[in-house]
Amino acid sequence: MKTVLLIILLQMLYVSLLSVRFILMVKGIRYLAAVISSVEIGIYFVGFKLVLDNLDRPLHLLAYCLSYGAGVLIGVRIEERLAIGYITVNVVTPSLDSPLPQRLREKGYGVTTWTGEGRGGPRLILSIVLKRKHQHRMFQEIYEIEPHAFVVAYEPKGFRGGFLTNH
């Protein structure tokens, strides 16, 4: 039973690190990703060897497989907590005279606006770039001021210049 628990622990740790490392690589944080991969492969090797040494015990293989899925979930949660990088939030307000841009600027956000045409007529469109870790707070602030706003968030591949808040 100790071996099964060790397999579960190692596999969940390995896959969590694998998930975080992959995200770091995608975001261009190479050196930290390389360090994590060195630790990750050692954990993988030990866990996989425990399974191979116990192939006559199906519970070991089952624990290995199920804990892989658990490790993915843990890795995603870790990445959400780290919230590395930036997002761009586009907001479409129901009217041109929305107080949203000014109120967000008063809170320290850089807001760019322009007008657009929607099915119901003219709309005010806002674009805001901010750190991902502030995404949830930004959404709350938007909906407190403009409850009927349409909001889309995405990760920019890159940007240069402009005004970024320290929020």
Secondary structure, 3 states (H helix, E strand, C coil): CHHHHHHHHHHHHHHHHHHHHHHHHHCCCHHHHHHHHHHHHHHHHHHHHHHHCCCCCHHHHHHHHHHHHHHHHHHHHHHHHHCCCEEEEEEEECCCCCCHHHHHHHCCCCCEEEEEEECCEEEEEEEEEEEHHHHHHHHHHHHHHCCCCEEEEECCCCCCCCCCCCC
